[in-house]
Amino acid sequence: MRFYSSRSGTADASSFLGDLLDTLTERGRALLGRKGDREAIPQLDLIAMSELLLSRRGEASGVALAQTLLASYGTATDTGRLAFLQALADRFGPDRRRVEHAIEAVRKNHGTEALEALHAAAEPRRQELFRRLNLAPGGTAALIRMRAELSDHVKENPGLRCVDADFAHLFSSWFNRGFLVLRPIDWTTPANILEKIIRYEAVHAIENWDDLRNRLEPEDRRCYGFFHPQLVDEPLIFVEVALTREIPAAISPLLDLARTPIAATEATTAVFYSISNTQRGLGGVTFGNFLIKQVVENLKRELPILRTFVTLSPVPGFAAWLARERMAEGSVCLDSAAKEMLMVLDEQDWSSDPGKAEKVRDVLLPAAAYYFLKVKDPKGRPVEPVARFHLGNGARLERLNFLGDVSAKGLKQAHGLMVNYLYALDEIEKNHEAFAEKGVVAASPGVRKALRADLPSRDLVPNP
């Protein structure tokens, strides 16, 4: 049987959908709770079902219909899912006729009611569709997955950006920081959550369970995650913390399985060495700032002796930027001598040769200081995404660490460079305001000293 995606449809389509709705209303979730019944429902026209869902007022039938729609989307072909996403953009925007009537009403009547009616009319219909889909059991997780899939198509299909914007708008409310719960994650946490920590770790891969245990069980290690009531066993973001006696310059000693832990009461420094977002579908929904502040508060209550709060962070954009500068004839920060020196970077295992490494260091650190302090994106912000995150949260760029990460990943993305961002509790608000309002990068004297004073700022022109 064929189902038409137009609003009017055909008599057969309307009859079938009407019968389906009656069945769902009568049997509700029980219909969807048995695998055999789900398989008995054919692959439905997602667009027609969406129109039907938006037309319903009954909650029971709406929830069952929403769950059926999500299940049908999940089993659809790649082509079918993309067609549905495209339809969300093309067919489920604002009702133009309703908007035009509302605009005319505002012109005739400047009262509050007319403005509110215009506001309601201008809302895309897909936002209400997402709200109704969210009512289905597992609806929140399904919508997050849908947006993650949508993000894979936006570059090739710019018309989908409006759908992505609506997802971001709703998710910003649904995942408001007030709804999130900070929970410690340790070696006694249920295994299904620990497995996700291994899977989602995005900064320093967790090789096996022994590696995970080394990050969670010792007295000088902590891990915290943000959870949402609708995703009780899915950490949205988690941060791994090392308690140390000093600010570290390299990641390897922190991850060494053979290291000797220290007593937590001996630590003076808390090091945030990995912050991982777990849900691609929540990209652009910011709660990392709140996470760091709350972790700091928790650690201060537990261990009042802690005085310093820093990160040991990667620099994922540095190697690509430096490669462009090495190729550019008019590079501001690299002269011909510096470019010749940096040719060593093209040699295999250069980082393990002390003589070669020292020569690279003399050129690479000033270039890194220029990268952080002078190179801006079209919005006047640092081009390094991790820097934007921490500086925007009020941190200070404290130290550049040469060969801080000599893993294959660290050498590939940043020639081994790592940095420390310092969260000085009495400077966070001041730093945040200066960065947000004027783009000022808070940096230590040591970082600024590495920068040649005669180098101008340079905007990064986006690739065509």
C-alpha positions in Angstrom: 0.0 0.0 0.0 1.3 3.5 -0.9 0.9 6.5 1.4 1.0 10.0 0.0 2.9 12.8 1.7 0.6 15.6 0.8 -1.7 17.1 3.4 -4.8 16.1 1.6 -3.5 12.6 0.5 -6.0 10.2 -1.0 -9.1 8.6 0.4 -7.2 5.3 0.9 -4.3 6.9 2.6 -6.6 8.9 4.9 -8.6 5.8 5.7 -5.6 3.7 6.5 -4.1 6.4 8.7 -7.4 6.9 10.4 -7.6 3.1 11.1 -4.0 3.1 12.3 -4.7 6.0 14.7 -7.8 4.2 16.1 -5.7 1.1 16.7 -2.9 3.1 18.4 -5.4 5.0 20.6 -7.1 1.7 21.7 -3.9 -0.3 22.4 -1.5 2.6 23.2 1.9 1.7 24.2 1.0 -2.0 24.5 1.0 -2.2 20.7 4.5 -0.9 20.6 5.8 -2.9 23.5 5.8 -6.2 21.6 8.4 -6.8 18.9 6.0 -8.8 16.7 3.5 -5.9 16.6 6.2 -3.4 15.6 7.3 -5.6 12.8 3.7 -6.1 11.6 3.4 -2.3 11.0 4.7 -1.5 7.5 7.3 1.1 6.8 5.1 4.2 7.0 5.1 7.5 5.2 7.0 9.6 7.7 5.7 12.9 6.3 2.1 11.8 6.4 2.5 10.5 9.9 4.1 13.8 11.0 1.1 15.7 9.6 -1.2 13.4 11.5 0.7 13.8 14.7 0.5 17.5 14.5 -3.2 17.3 14.0 -4.0 15.2 17.1 -5.0 16.6 20.5 -5.3 13.4 22.4 -2.2 12.7 24.5 -2.4 8.9 24.5 -2.8 8.5 20.8 -0.2 11.2 20.2 2.4 9.4 22.3 1.8 6.1 20.6 1.9 7.8 17.2 5.1 9.6 18.1 6.8 6.4 19.1 5.6 4.7 15.9 7.0 7.5 13.8 10.4 7.4 15.6 10.5 3.6 15.2 9.7 3.9 11.5 12.4 6.6 11.1 14.9 4.4 12.8 14.3 1.5 10.4 14.0 3.6 7.3 16.7 3.5 4.6 19.4 6.2 4.5 17.6 7.7 1.5 14.3 7.6 3.3 15.7 9.3 6.4 17.3 12.0 4.3 14.1 12.6 2.5 12.3 13.1 5.8 14.9 15.5 7.0 14.6 17.5 3.8 10.8 17.5 4.2 11.3 19.0 7.7 13.0 21.9 6.0 10.7 22.2 3.0 7.2 21.4 4.4 7.3 22.0 8.2 8.4 25.6 8.4 6.0 28.4 9.5 2.5 28.4 8.0 2.9 31.3 5.5 -0.8 32.1 5.3 -1.1 32.2 9.1 2.0 34.5 9.2 0.6 36.9 6.6 -2.7 37.1 8.5 -0.8 37.8 11.8 1.3 40.5 10.2 -1.9 42.2 8.9 -3.4 42.0 12.3 -0.3 43.6 13.8 -0.5 46.5 11.3 -4.1 47.1 12.3 -3.7 46.5 16.0 -0.5 47.3 17.9 -1.7 45.4 21.0 0.1 42.7 22.8 -2.3 39.9 21.7 -1.6 40.6 18.0 2.2 40.5 18.6 1.9 37.2 20.5 -0.2 35.8 17.7 2.5 36.8 15.2 5.2 35.2 17.4 3.2 32.0 17.5 2.5 32.0 13.8 6.2 32.5 12.9 7.3 29.4 14.8 8.2 26.6 12.4 5.7 23.7 12.6 8.6 21.3 13.0 9.3 22.7 16.4 5.9 21.5 17.6 6.5 18.2 15.9 9.8 17.8 17.8 8.0 18.6 21.1 5.4 15.9 20.4 8.0 13.4 19.4 9.9 14.1 22.6 6.9 12.8 24.6 7.4 9.3 23.3 9.4 6.9 25.5 13.0 7.3 24.4 12.0 10.3 22.3 14.7 12.6 23.7 17.5 10.2 22.8 16.0 9.5 19.4 15.8 13.3 18.6 19.5 13.7 19.6 20.4 10.9 17.2 18.3 12.5 14.5 20.1 15.8 14.9 23.5 14.0 14.8 22.5 12.4 11.5 21.2 15.8 10.2 24.6 17.3 10.9 26.2 14.9 8.5 24.1 16.3 5.6 24.1 20.1 6.4 27.3 20.9 4.4 26.0 19.3 1.2 22.4 20.5 1.9 22.5 24.0 3.3 18.7 24.1 3.3 18.8 21.8 6.3 20.4 24.6 8.4 17.0 25.8 9.5 16.1 22.4 10.9 19.4 22.3 12.7 18.7 25.7 14.2 15.3 24.6 15.5 16.9 21.5 17.1 19.5 23.8 18.7 16.8 26.2 19.9 14.8 23.5 21.6 17.7 21.5 23.0 19.1 24.7 24.6 15.9 24.8 26.7 15.5 21.0 27.3 19.1 20.7 28.4 19.2 23.9 30.4 21.9 23.7 33.1 19.2 23.7 35.7 18.0 20.3 34.6 21.4 18.7 34.6 22.8 16.7 37.5 26.6 16.4 38.3 27.5 13.0 39.4 30.9 11.5 40.3 32.0 8.6 38.2 34.3 6.1 39.8 35.3 2.4 39.7 32.0 1.4 41.4 29.8 3.2 38.8 27.7 0.7 36.9 29.5 -1.0 34.0 27.1 0.2 31.3 28.1 3.8 32.1 31.8 2.9 32.4 31.7 1.4 29.0 30.4 4.7 27.6 33.3 6.5 29.3 35.7 4.3 27.3 33.7 4.8 24.1 33.2 8.5 24.3 36.6 9.6 25.5 37.6 12.1 22.8 40.9 13.5 24.0 43.1 10.7 25.2 41.8 7.3 24.1 41.2 4.7 26.9 42.9 1.5 25.7 41.3 -1.0 28.0 39.7 -1.6 31.4 43.1 -1.4 33.1 43.6 2.1 31.6 40.1 3.1 32.7 40.7 1.8 36.2 44.0 3.8 36.4 41.9 7.0 35.7 39.1 6.3 38.2 40.2 4.2 41.1 43.4 5.8 42.6 43.0 8.3 45.4 44.5 11.1 43.3 42.0 10.8 40.5 38.5 12.1 40.0 35.9 12.0 37.2 32.6 13.8 37.0 29.8 13.7 34.5 26.6 15.7 33.7 23.5 13.7 33.4 19.9 14.6 32.2 16.8 13.0 33.7 15.7 11.7 30.3 19.1 10.1 29.7 19.9 8.6 33.1 22.7 6.3 31.9 24.2 8.6 29.3 26.7 11.2 30.5 26.3 14.2 28.3 29.8 15.5 29.1 32.5 14.3 31.5 35.7 15.6 32.8 38.7 13.6 34.1 40.8 15.2 36.9 44.3 14.5 38.2 45.3 15.7 41.7 49.0 16.7 41.6 51.6 18.6 43.5 52.3 21.0 40.6 51.1 22.1 37.2 52.0 19.3 34.8 53.7 20.0 31.4 53.1 16.6 29.8 50.3 14.1 29.6 52.3 10.9 29.7 53.1 10.9 33.4 49.4 11.4 34.2 48.3 8.4 32.2 51.2 6.1 33.1 49.9 2.8 34.4 53.0 2.3 36.4 52.9 5.7 38.2 52.8 5.9 42.0 49.6 7.6 43.2 49.9 10.3 45.8 47.5 10.8 48.7 44.7 13.3 47.9 45.6 15.3 50.9 49.1 15.9 49.5 47.8 17.5 46.3 47.7 21.3 45.8 46.6 21.3 42.1 43.6 19.9 40.3 44.3 19.2 36.6 41.4 18.9 34.1 43.2 16.8 31.5 40.2 15.6 29.5 36.8 17.1 28.8 34.6 15.0 26.5 31.2 15.8 25.0 29.4 12.5 24.3 26.5 13.5 22.2 27.1 14.9 18.7 23.4 15.7 18.5 23.9 18.3 21.3 26.6 20.2 19.5 26.4 23.9 20.2 24.5 23.3 23.5 26.9 24.8 26.0 27.1 23.4 29.6 30.9 22.9 29.8 31.3 26.2 31.7 28.9 25.1 34.4 30.6 21.7 34.6 34.0 23.1 35.3 32.8 25.6 37.9 30.7 22.9 39.7 33.6 20.5 39.7 35.9 23.2 41.2 33.3 23.8 43.9 33.0 20.1 44.7 36.8 19.7 44.9 37.2 22.7 47.1 34.6 21.4 49.5 36.3 17.9 49.6 39.9 19.2 49.6 40.2 22.7 50.9 44.0 22.4 50.5 43.7 22.7 46.7 45.0 26.1 45.5 45.4 25.7 41.8 42.9 24.7 39.1 44.3 24.2 35.6 43.9 22.2 32.4 46.4 20.2 30.4 44.8 20.8 27.0 45.5 19.7 23.4 45.8 22.2 20.5 44.0 20.3 17.7 44.2 23.2 15.2 47.8 24.1 15.5 49.6 21.8 13.1 47.2 22.6 10.2 47.6 26.3 10.8 51.4 26.0 11.0 51.4 24.0 7.7 49.6 26.8 6.0 52.0 29.4 7.3 55.0 27.3 6.2 53.6 27.3 2.7 52.6 31.0 2.6 55.0 33.4 0.9 53.8 36.3 2.9 53.8 34.7 6.4 53.9 37.3 9.1 55.2 35.1 11.8 57.6 32.8 9.9 60.6 34.2 8.0 62.7 32.0 5.6 65.1 30.9 8.4 62.2 29.8 10.6 60.6 27.9 7.7 63.9 26.1 7.1 64.2 25.2 10.7 60.7 23.8 10.8 61.5 21.4 7.9 62.7 19.1 10.7 59.0 18.5 11.4 58.7 16.6 8.2 61.3 14.0 9.4 60.1 10.9 11.1 60.9 10.6 14.8 62.3 14.1 15.0 60.8 14.5 18.5 63.0 11.7 19.9 66.2 13.4 18.8 67.2 16.0 21.5 69.2 18.1 19.0 66.5 18.4 16.4 63.8 18.9 19.1 65.7 21.8 20.6 66.0 23.6 17.3 62.3 23.2 16.6 61.5 24.4 20.1 63.2 27.8 19.4 60.9 28.4 16.4 57.7 26.5 17.4 57.0 28.2 20.7 57.0 31.8 19.3 54.8 30.6 16.5 52.4 29.1 19.0 52.3 32.3 21.0 51.4 34.2 17.8 48.8 31.5 17.0 47.0 32.0 20.3 47.4 35.8 20.8 47.3 37.2 17.3 45.5 35.0 14.8 41.7 35.6 14.8 38.7 34.2 13.0 36.2 36.4 11.2 34.5 37.1 14.5 37.6 38.4 16.1 38.1 35.3 18.3 41.1 32.9 18.5 41.0 30.3 15.8 41.8 27.5 18.2 38.5 25.9 19.3 39.8 24.6 22.7 41.2 28.1 23.4 37.8 29.7 22.7 36.1 27.3 25.1 38.4 27.9 28.1 39.1 31.6 27.5 35.3 32.1 27.1 34.9 30.4 30.5 37.3 32.9 32.1 40.5 30.9 32.1 44.0 32.3 31.4 46.4 30.9 28.9 49.1 30.0 31.4 51.9 28.0 29.7 52.9 26.5 26.4 54.2 23.0 26.8 56.7 21.8 24.1 56.3 18.1 23.4 53.6 17.8 26.0 52.0 15.0 24.0 54.3 12.8 22.0 51.6 10.3 21.1 50.9 9.8 17.4 47.8 11.9 17.7 49.5 14.6 19.7 52.3 14.9 17.1 49.9 14.9 14.2 47.5 17.6 15.4 49.9 19.9 17.2 53.5 18.7 16.8 53.3 17.6 20.5 52.3 21.0 21.8 50.0 21.2 24.8 48.9 24.2 26.9 47.8 24.9 30.5 44.7 27.1 31.0 44.6 28.5 34.6 41.2 28.9 36.3 42.1 31.6 38.9 38.9 31.8 40.9 39.3 35.6 41.6 39.9 36.4 37.9 37.4 34.2 36.1 34.6 36.7 35.8 37.0 39.5 34.7 38.6 37.4 32.1 35.3 36.2 30.8 33.9 39.7 30.4 37.1 40.9 28.7 37.1 38.0 26.2 33.3 38.2 25.5 33.1 42.0 25.1 36.5 42.8 23.5 38.1 39.5 22.4 40.9 40.0 24.9 43.0 36.9 25.5 44.1 36.6 29.1 47.6 35.3 29.0 50.5 34.9 31.5 53.7 37.0 31.2 55.5 33.8 30.2 53.3 33.3 27.1 53.4 36.9 26.1 57.2 36.9 26.5 57.4 34.1 23.8 55.7 36.4 21.3 57.7 38.8 19.2 56.4 42.3 20.0 56.6 43.5 16.4 54.1 41.0 14.9 50.7 42.4 14.0 47.4 40.6 14.5 46.1 38.6 11.6 42.5 37.6 10.7 42.0 34.2 9.3 40.1 34.4 6.1 37.7 31.5 5.8 38.3 29.1 2.9 36.0 29.7 -0.1 
